[in-house]
Amino acid sequence: MNKHSNENTILIMAISCVAAMGAFLFGFDTGVINGTVGGLRLAFNLTLVESSFNIASTLLGCAIGAFYSGRLADIYGRRFMLVISAIFFIVSAWGSGIADTSNVFIFYRMIGGLAVGAASILVPMYIVEVVPARYRGAYAALQQVAINVGLFFVFMSNYLLVHWAGTSINSFWLGYEAWRWMLWGELLPAFIFLVMLFFVPESPRYLVVREKNKQALQVLTKLYGQFFGEAKLMEISLSLSSDHKPRLSDLKNPTSRKVRRIVWIGMGIAAFQQLIGINVVFYYGAILWEVAGFSESNALLINVISAGLSVGACIFTILFVDKWGRRPFLLIGSVGITVCLLLLVFVFFQAVPDIYGVMDLGNYDTLALIAANAYVFFFNLSWGPVMWVILGEMFPNQIRGSGLAVTGFVHWIANFAITMSFPLLLSNIGLVGAYSIYSFFAFLSVVFVYRYLNETKGKELEEMSM
């Protein structure tokens, strides 16, 4: 008899997809700002720096949400914290759309940031804790697929709203500007996510941590069958410290009192995913292409194309990440990203800006489009999905919540730094200087992965060492 024959594959797939809706909202919420930048600057009469902070303020909320959600998930449960994040998504979408001042907008966007930060940690944590090791990579990569589907939908809705309204600042339905409707578009999927969460079970590993073994066995039996459910319960119990529940101090080696090597590696992975500059495309894509000479409508259409390519890249990764492993994808991605960024540096170096600062790419406009979309493709083939897979599975059960809290915090602080600095880099050293910096970090990521990252393919979570 096949030892996996009692697995409830449909249930595992269904609850993973529900959890991944949090990642869909992650993508939608972070991408929606792309089309609202112009509307925000006019509506609130913002300077360049103020406009940057309106965009980047969400990421401060993300850092806080990521840091505390991991620890709170160890106390209150993965599902409970996902429910809280769904409520925050709803409050943020409504409030940021109705905001009449910059400060009110920032407040509601930071609430959305708390939700995004929490989802970025909780979704991979939940999925890797319910999915068998042999295809855990594919399921965990659902996180990035869902993020990109969210980005695709929000970029498409932003494009259509601008197409129908004329510009993002024009009045649309009920007399509200189009950019406000861009933000309110998140309400429907957020409500659906909230309702669906009440139909999924709690993570069995969390239940064991809280000494709710009877409930944990019920969940494990539904997922894997009675015999393998009992065996897995014993495995999880043995992997946890017998003298205390998980805590933040577990991240330090009890003998040397130094932060564990695995935590430093996780922090490096989390930082490099942002330092290669990908969110400049996600948050400032419309402005980037307008500076390069494209109209607002065409710039938003380029975003839609990029998001579509991203989904395709993630699906490829899902099909092969459990066969090829995590390190090969990251190495291929880092090399490809470095080459694409250097090509963009070359194109922008050749371009000549007019008196309004708009760049004429001349005969290199096609190369710029190909290189930029290839850059996004390589990211979503590698660092996009695989970072979440690795962070979700690399930490042992005892430190998973704390490890993800710290690495998630680092990820969002790096995101904030890149997002806040791009407009300043653009006005001081231009696209050439900005993309040269991202190219440098992309090259460093190749070295980092090759030298420090161990393969986690096929290992049970209980096999991960500190």
C-alpha positions as CSV (number, residue, x, y, z in Angstrom):
1,M,0.0,0.0,0.0
2,N,1.2,3.5,-0.8
3,K,2.3,5.1,2.4
4,H,0.8,8.4,1.3
5,S,-2.6,6.9,0.3
6,N,-4.4,8.2,3.4
7,E,-3.4,11.8,2.8
8,N,-6.4,14.1,2.2
9,T,-4.8,15.9,-0.7
10,I,-8.0,17.9,-1.5
11,L,-8.2,19.3,2.1
12,I,-4.5,20.1,2.1
13,M,-4.8,22.0,-1.2
14,A,-8.0,23.8,-0.1
15,I,-6.7,25.1,3.2
16,S,-3.4,26.1,1.6
17,C,-5.3,28.1,-1.0
18,V,-7.4,29.8,1.7
19,A,-4.2,30.8,3.5
20,A,-2.7,32.0,0.2
21,M,-5.6,34.5,-0.1
22,G,-3.7,36.4,2.6
23,A,-0.8,36.6,0.1
24,F,-3.2,37.8,-2.6
25,L,-4.2,40.7,-0.4
26,F,-0.5,41.3,0.3
27,G,0.1,41.7,-3.4
28,F,-3.0,43.8,-3.9
29,D,-2.4,46.1,-1.0
30,T,1.3,46.7,-1.8
31,G,0.7,47.1,-5.6
32,V,-2.4,49.4,-5.4
33,I,-0.3,52.4,-4.5
34,N,1.4,52.1,-7.9
35,G,-1.5,53.8,-9.7
36,T,-2.4,56.3,-6.9
37,V,0.9,58.3,-6.6
38,G,-0.2,61.1,-8.9
39,G,-3.7,61.4,-7.3
40,L,-2.2,61.5,-3.8
41,R,0.3,64.2,-4.7
42,L,-2.5,66.4,-6.1
43,A,-5.2,65.6,-3.5
44,F,-2.9,66.3,-0.5
45,N,-0.5,68.8,-2.2
46,L,2.5,66.7,-1.3
47,T,6.2,67.4,-2.0
48,L,8.4,64.6,-3.4
49,V,9.6,63.5,0.1
50,E,6.1,63.7,1.5
51,S,4.8,61.6,-1.4
52,S,7.5,59.1,-0.8
53,F,6.6,58.8,2.9
54,N,2.9,58.3,2.0
55,I,3.9,55.3,0.0
56,A,6.6,54.0,2.3
57,S,4.6,54.5,5.5
58,T,2.8,51.2,4.8
59,L,6.1,49.4,5.0
60,L,6.8,50.6,8.6
61,G,3.5,49.0,9.5
62,C,4.7,45.9,7.6
63,A,7.8,45.7,9.7
64,I,5.9,46.0,12.9
65,G,3.2,43.5,11.7
66,A,5.9,41.0,10.6
67,F,7.8,41.2,13.9
68,Y,4.9,40.8,16.3
69,S,2.8,38.4,14.2
70,G,5.3,35.6,14.5
71,R,5.4,35.8,18.3
72,L,1.7,36.4,18.6
73,A,1.1,33.4,16.3
74,D,3.0,31.3,18.9
75,I,0.6,32.5,21.6
76,Y,-2.8,32.8,19.9
77,G,-2.5,30.6,16.9
78,R,-1.8,31.0,13.2
79,R,-5.4,31.0,12.1
80,F,-6.5,33.6,14.7
81,M,-3.8,36.0,13.6
82,L,-4.8,35.5,10.0
83,V,-8.3,36.5,11.0
84,I,-7.0,39.7,12.6
85,S,-5.0,40.5,9.5
86,A,-8.1,40.1,7.3
87,I,-10.0,42.6,9.5
88,F,-7.0,45.0,9.3
89,F,-7.1,44.7,5.4
90,I,-10.7,45.7,5.4
91,V,-10.3,48.7,7.7
92,S,-7.3,49.9,5.8
93,A,-8.9,49.6,2.4
94,W,-11.9,51.6,3.4
95,G,-10.1,54.2,5.5
96,S,-7.3,55.0,3.0
97,G,-9.9,55.4,0.2
98,I,-12.0,57.9,2.3
99,A,-9.0,59.8,3.7
100,D,-9.2,63.6,3.4
101,T,-5.7,64.4,4.7
102,S,-2.3,63.0,4.3
103,N,-2.0,62.1,8.0
104,V,-5.3,60.1,7.9
105,F,-4.2,58.3,4.7
106,I,-0.9,57.4,6.4
107,F,-2.7,56.1,9.5
108,Y,-4.9,53.8,7.5
109,R,-2.1,52.7,5.2
110,M,0.0,51.7,8.3
111,I,-3.0,49.6,9.5
112,G,-2.8,47.9,6.0
113,G,0.9,47.5,6.6
114,L,0.3,45.6,9.8
115,A,-1.9,43.3,7.8
116,V,0.6,42.8,5.0
117,G,3.5,42.2,7.4
118,A,1.4,39.7,9.3
119,A,0.3,37.9,6.2
120,S,3.9,37.8,4.8
121,I,4.9,35.7,7.9
122,L,1.7,33.8,8.7
123,V,0.9,32.5,5.2
124,P,4.2,30.6,4.7
125,M,4.3,29.6,8.3
126,Y,0.8,28.1,8.1
127,I,1.3,26.4,4.8
128,V,4.6,24.7,5.6
129,E,3.1,23.4,8.9
130,V,0.2,21.5,7.2
131,V,1.9,20.3,3.9
132,P,4.0,17.1,3.6
133,A,7.7,17.7,3.0
134,R,7.9,16.1,-0.5
135,Y,5.8,18.9,-2.1
136,R,6.1,21.6,0.6
137,G,8.1,23.8,-1.7
138,A,5.4,23.9,-4.4
139,Y,2.7,24.7,-1.9
140,A,4.8,27.3,0.0
141,A,5.5,28.9,-3.4
142,L,1.8,29.6,-3.7
143,Q,2.6,32.6,-1.5
144,Q,4.4,34.3,-4.4
145,V,1.9,33.2,-7.0
146,A,-0.9,34.7,-4.9
147,I,1.1,37.9,-4.4
148,N,1.6,38.2,-8.2
149,V,-2.1,37.3,-8.9
150,G,-2.9,40.1,-6.5
151,L,-0.5,42.5,-8.3
152,F,-2.0,41.4,-11.7
153,F,-5.5,42.1,-10.5
154,V,-4.7,45.5,-8.9
155,F,-2.6,46.6,-11.9
156,M,-5.4,45.6,-14.3
157,S,-8.0,47.4,-12.2
158,N,-5.8,50.5,-11.9
159,Y,-5.3,50.5,-15.7
160,L,-9.0,50.1,-16.3
161,L,-10.0,52.8,-13.9
162,V,-7.6,55.2,-15.5
163,H,-8.8,54.2,-18.9
164,W,-12.5,54.8,-17.9
165,A,-11.9,57.9,-15.9
166,G,-9.2,59.5,-18.1
167,T,-6.7,60.0,-15.3
168,S,-6.3,58.8,-11.7
169,I,-7.3,62.2,-10.4
170,N,-10.6,62.5,-12.4
171,S,-13.9,62.0,-10.6
172,F,-15.5,58.6,-11.2
173,W,-18.4,56.7,-9.6
174,L,-20.4,58.7,-6.9
175,G,-18.1,61.7,-7.5
176,Y,-15.0,60.1,-5.9
177,E,-11.7,60.2,-7.7
178,A,-10.5,57.1,-9.6
179,W,-7.5,56.7,-7.2
180,R,-9.9,56.2,-4.3
181,W,-11.7,53.4,-6.1
182,M,-8.4,51.8,-6.7
183,L,-8.0,51.5,-2.9
184,W,-11.6,50.4,-2.3
185,G,-11.2,47.5,-4.8
186,E,-9.5,45.6,-2.0
187,L,-12.6,45.4,0.1
188,L,-14.3,42.4,-1.7
189,P,-11.3,40.0,-1.6
190,A,-10.6,41.0,2.0
191,F,-14.2,40.1,3.1
192,I,-14.0,36.8,1.2
193,F,-10.7,36.0,2.9
194,L,-12.2,36.7,6.4
195,V,-15.2,34.4,5.8
196,M,-13.1,31.5,4.4
197,L,-10.7,31.5,7.4
198,F,-13.5,30.2,9.6
199,F,-13.5,27.0,7.6
200,V,-9.8,26.0,7.9
201,P,-8.2,24.2,10.9
202,E,-5.5,25.6,13.2
203,S,-1.9,24.5,12.5
204,P,-1.3,21.2,14.2
205,R,2.2,22.2,15.2
206,Y,0.8,25.3,17.0
207,L,-1.7,23.0,18.8
208,V,1.2,20.8,20.0
209,V,3.1,23.8,21.2
210,R,0.1,24.8,23.3
211,E,-0.2,21.3,24.6
212,K,-3.5,20.7,22.8
213,N,-2.5,17.3,21.6
214,K,-6.0,15.9,21.2
215,Q,-7.0,18.7,18.9
216,A,-3.7,18.4,17.1
217,L,-4.3,14.7,16.5
218,Q,-7.7,15.4,15.1
219,V,-6.2,17.9,12.5
220,L,-3.3,15.5,11.7
221,T,-5.7,12.6,11.2
222,K,-7.8,14.7,8.8
223,L,-4.7,15.6,6.9
224,Y,-2.7,12.4,6.9
225,G,-4.9,9.6,8.2
226,Q,-4.9,7.9,11.6
227,F,-1.6,6.0,11.5
228,F,0.6,8.7,10.0
229,G,-1.3,11.4,12.0
230,E,-0.2,9.7,15.3
231,A,3.3,9.2,14.1
232,K,3.6,12.9,13.1
233,L,2.2,14.0,16.4
234,M,5.0,12.1,18.2
235,E,7.6,13.6,15.8
236,I,6.4,17.2,16.4
237,S,6.4,16.6,20.2
238,L,9.9,15.3,20.2
239,S,11.2,18.3,18.2
240,L,10.1,20.8,20.8
241,S,12.0,21.8,23.9
242,S,10.8,19.9,26.9
243,D,11.5,22.7,29.4
244,H,9.8,25.7,27.9
245,K,7.5,26.9,25.1
246,P,9.0,28.8,22.1
247,R,10.4,32.3,23.0
248,L,12.4,35.0,21.3
249,S,15.5,34.2,23.4
250,D,15.7,30.8,21.7
251,L,17.3,32.6,18.7
252,K,20.5,32.8,20.7
253,N,22.8,29.8,21.3
254,P,22.4,29.0,25.0
255,T,26.1,28.3,25.4
256,S,27.7,31.1,23.5
257,R,24.8,33.6,23.9
258,K,25.3,34.7,20.3
259,V,22.6,34.8,17.7
260,R,22.4,31.5,15.9
261,R,24.0,31.2,12.5
262,I,20.7,30.1,10.9
263,V,19.1,33.4,12.0
264,W,21.8,35.5,10.4
265,I,21.4,33.5,7.2
266,G,17.6,34.1,7.3
267,M,18.1,37.8,7.8
268,G,20.5,37.9,4.9
269,I,18.0,36.2,2.6
270,A,15.2,38.5,3.7
271,A,17.3,41.6,3.1
272,F,18.7,40.7,-0.3
273,Q,15.3,40.0,-1.7
274,Q,14.6,43.8,-1.3
275,L,18.1,45.2,-1.9
276,I,18.0,44.1,-5.5
277,G,15.4,46.8,-6.0
278,I,12.4,44.8,-7.1
279,N,9.8,46.9,-5.3
280,V,10.9,50.0,-7.2
281,V,9.1,48.3,-10.1
282,F,6.1,47.3,-8.0
283,Y,5.6,50.7,-6.2
284,Y,7.0,53.2,-8.7
285,G,6.5,51.3,-11.9
286,A,4.1,53.8,-13.4
287,I,6.3,56.7,-12.5
288,L,9.4,54.9,-13.7
289,W,8.0,54.3,-17.2
290,E,6.6,57.8,-17.3
291,V,10.1,59.2,-16.6
292,A,11.3,56.9,-19.4
293,G,8.8,58.6,-21.8
294,F,5.6,56.5,-21.7
295,S,2.1,57.9,-21.1
296,E,0.3,57.2,-17.8
297,S,-2.0,54.7,-19.5
298,N,0.8,52.8,-21.3
299,A,2.9,52.8,-18.1
300,L,0.1,51.1,-16.2
301,L,-0.4,48.6,-19.1
302,I,3.3,47.7,-18.8
303,N,2.7,46.9,-15.1
304,V,-0.1,44.5,-16.2
305,I,2.2,42.7,-18.6
306,S,4.9,42.5,-15.9
307,A,2.4,41.0,-13.4
308,G,1.3,38.5,-16.0
309,L,4.8,37.3,-16.6
310,S,5.4,37.1,-12.9
311,V,2.5,34.7,-12.5
312,G,3.9,32.5,-15.2
313,A,7.4,32.5,-13.6
314,C,6.0,31.5,-10.3
315,I,4.0,28.6,-11.8
316,F,7.2,27.3,-13.4
317,T,8.9,27.4,-9.9
318,I,6.0,25.6,-8.3
319,L,6.4,22.7,-10.9
320,F,10.2,22.3,-10.3
321,V,11.2,23.7,-6.9
322,D,10.7,20.3,-5.1
323,K,12.7,18.5,-7.9
324,W,15.6,20.9,-8.4
325,G,15.8,22.4,-4.9
326,R,15.9,25.9,-3.5
327,R,19.5,27.0,-4.0
328,P,19.6,26.4,-7.8
329,F,16.6,28.7,-8.3
330,L,18.1,31.4,-6.2
331,L,21.5,31.2,-8.0
332,I,19.9,31.3,-11.5
333,G,17.7,34.2,-10.4
334,S,20.5,36.2,-8.9
335,V,22.6,35.8,-12.1
336,G,19.7,36.7,-14.4
337,I,18.7,39.7,-12.2
338,T,22.3,41.0,-12.2
339,V,22.5,40.8,-16.0
340,C,19.1,42.5,-16.5
341,L,19.9,45.3,-14.1
342,L,23.2,46.0,-15.9
343,L,21.4,46.2,-19.2
344,L,19.0,48.7,-17.7
345,V,22.0,50.8,-16.4
346,F,23.4,50.7,-20.0
347,V,20.1,51.8,-21.5
348,F,19.5,54.6,-19.0
349,F,23.1,55.8,-19.4
350,Q,22.5,56.2,-23.2
351,A,19.2,58.0,-22.8
352,V,19.0,61.8,-23.0
353,P,16.4,63.6,-20.7
354,D,14.5,66.6,-22.2
355,I,13.9,69.9,-20.3
356,Y,11.0,68.2,-18.3
357,G,13.2,65.4,-17.1
358,V,11.5,62.8,-19.4
359,M,14.1,60.4,-20.9
360,D,14.2,59.6,-24.6
361,L,15.3,56.0,-24.8
362,G,15.6,56.3,-28.6
363,N,16.5,52.9,-30.2
364,Y,16.9,51.3,-26.8
365,D,13.2,51.5,-25.7
366,T,12.6,47.9,-26.7
367,L,15.7,46.7,-25.0
368,A,14.6,48.6,-21.8
369,L,11.2,46.9,-21.9
370,I,12.7,43.4,-22.5
371,A,15.3,43.9,-19.7
372,A,12.8,45.2,-17.2
373,N,10.3,42.5,-17.8
374,A,13.1,39.8,-17.8
375,Y,14.2,41.3,-14.4
376,V,10.7,40.9,-13.0
377,F,10.6,37.4,-14.6
378,F,13.9,36.2,-13.0
379,F,12.8,37.6,-9.6
380,N,9.5,35.7,-9.7
381,L,11.3,32.6,-10.8
382,S,13.6,32.7,-7.8
383,W,13.8,35.3,-5.0
384,G,10.0,36.1,-5.1
385,P,8.6,32.6,-4.3
386,V,11.7,30.8,-3.0
387,M,12.6,33.3,-0.2
388,W,9.2,32.6,1.4
389,V,9.7,28.9,1.0
390,I,13.1,28.9,2.6
391,L,12.1,31.3,5.5
392,G,9.0,29.2,6.2
393,E,10.9,25.9,6.4
394,M,14.5,26.6,7.4
395,F,13.8,27.2,11.1
396,P,13.2,24.3,13.5
397,N,9.8,24.1,15.2
398,Q,11.2,25.6,18.5
399,I,12.3,28.9,16.8
400,R,10.0,29.1,13.7
401,G,7.8,31.8,15.1
402,S,10.6,33.9,16.5
403,G,12.9,33.3,13.5
404,L,10.2,34.4,11.0
405,A,9.4,37.5,13.2
406,V,13.0,38.7,13.0
407,T,13.6,37.9,9.4
408,G,10.2,39.4,8.4
409,F,11.1,42.6,10.3
410,V,14.4,42.8,8.4
411,H,12.7,42.2,5.1
412,W,10.2,45.0,5.6
413,I,12.8,47.5,6.9
414,A,14.9,46.8,3.8
415,N,11.8,47.3,1.7
416,F,11.1,50.6,3.4
417,A,14.7,51.8,2.9
418,I,14.6,51.0,-0.9
419,T,11.1,52.5,-1.4
420,M,11.9,55.7,0.6
421,S,15.2,56.2,-1.1
422,F,14.3,55.7,-4.7
423,P,12.7,59.1,-5.4
424,L,15.7,60.7,-3.7
425,L,18.1,58.6,-5.7
426,L,16.2,59.5,-8.9
427,S,16.4,63.2,-8.3
428,N,20.1,63.2,-7.2
429,I,21.9,60.4,-9.2
430,G,19.2,59.4,-11.7
431,L,18.1,56.0,-12.9
432,V,21.7,55.1,-13.8
433,G,23.0,55.6,-10.3
434,A,20.0,53.9,-8.6
435,Y,20.1,50.8,-10.8
436,S,23.9,50.6,-10.4
437,I,23.3,50.2,-6.7
438,Y,20.7,47.5,-7.2
439,S,23.0,45.7,-9.6
440,F,25.8,45.6,-7.0
441,F,23.5,44.0,-4.4
442,A,22.2,41.5,-7.0
443,F,25.8,40.4,-7.6
444,L,26.4,40.1,-3.8
445,S,23.3,37.9,-3.5
446,V,25.0,35.4,-5.9
447,V,28.0,35.1,-3.5
448,F,25.8,35.0,-0.4
449,V,23.6,32.1,-1.7
450,Y,26.5,30.1,-3.0
451,R,28.5,30.4,0.2
452,Y,26.1,30.4,3.0
453,L,22.7,28.8,2.1
454,N,22.1,25.1,2.7
455,E,19.5,23.1,0.7
456,T,16.2,22.4,2.5
457,K,14.5,20.4,-0.2
458,G,12.7,17.3,1.0
459,K,13.5,17.7,4.7
460,E,10.8,17.3,7.3
461,L,10.4,20.4,9.5
462,E,11.4,18.3,12.5
463,E,14.7,17.6,10.8
464,M,15.8,21.2,10.6
465,S,18.7,22.0,12.9
466,M,19.5,25.2,14.8
